[in-house]
Amino acid sequence: MKAYWIAHVDVTDPEQYLQYTQRAPAAFVAFGGRFLARGGRSEALEGRATPQRSVVIEFDSYEQAVACYRSDLYQEACRHRQGAAMAQVIIVEGLAP
């Protein structure tokens, strides 16, 4: 069953955040992740104000999505995001076909 990373990000240091965005995609590729949305136009209709960036990444399974996040490859990229952005990242399991 597919799973999705849903991330809401507010960038505070674009130069440092670039270091993250240059490294993180390698982890997504290694675990079969595919970008479905990446910082495009958005509008908050209820709840929290619209973040600067919203990202949705699809994985073939919940286990792959979690393994990607916990991988050394992704955690190394995350160190470059620390201090450069405020992020909320969740993993949600998709519906059975």
N, C-alpha and C positions, 0 to 999 in steps of 0.2 A: 504494500500500500504506500502510495506516495506521501511525502512529508514536505513541509515548507518552512523555510526560515522567513520570518517577517521582522524586519528591522526598521526602526525609526531613529534617525540620526540628525543631530544638530551639530554642525561643524564649528569649532571655535578657533582652530588654527589650520587654515587650508593648506599651508605649505607642509606641515607635519602630517596632516591627514593624507596627503598625496602619497606619502611613504606607505601607508596602510593600503590604499587602493591599488598600488603597484604590486603588493605582495599577496593580498588575500585571494585574488582570483585563482592562483595556483592551487590553493587548498580546495576551492570549490570544484575545479576541474578534476583533481585527484580523487575526489569522492563522488563524482558524477553529477555535481550541482549545475543547474541551468538557470540563468537570470530570466525572470519573467517580468520584473519591473526593477528599474534602477534609477531613482532620482528624477523621474519624469514629473509632469504636472500633477498636482493633487489638491484636494480641498477637504478640510475637516467639516463634516456635516453634523457631528455630535461629539461631545467629549473634548479631549485634548486638542489644543491648537495644532495646526498642520506643522509637522517637523520640516526642516530644510530638505531632507532626503528620506524617501521611503523605498525600501528594497524588499523584493520577494524573490527567493531562490528555491527552485524545486529540486527535490532529491527523489530517488527511486524508492527509498524507505526511510522510516523514522530513525532506524539504527544508523544508516549512512549519514543522515543529517546531524545526529548527535556526535558520531565519530569524527565528522569534519570539524565541528566546533571544538572538540576536545583534543584534536590532533596537534602535534608539535608544530606542524607547518602553519596552521591557522593561529595558534597561540603566539607564535613569533610575529605574525602580522599584527595581531591585536596589541602587542606592546607598542607599536607605532601609532595606534589609535588613542592610547591612553594620554590624556592631557590635550588631545587635539579635537575631541568630539565627545558629546554626551549621546550615548546609544542605549536603546532598548532592543534586545534581540530575543525573540521567542521561536520555538520550534513547535509546529502544529501538525498533527497527523491528518492526512486527507481522508476523504470518504471512500469506502469500498466501491469498486466499479459496479 
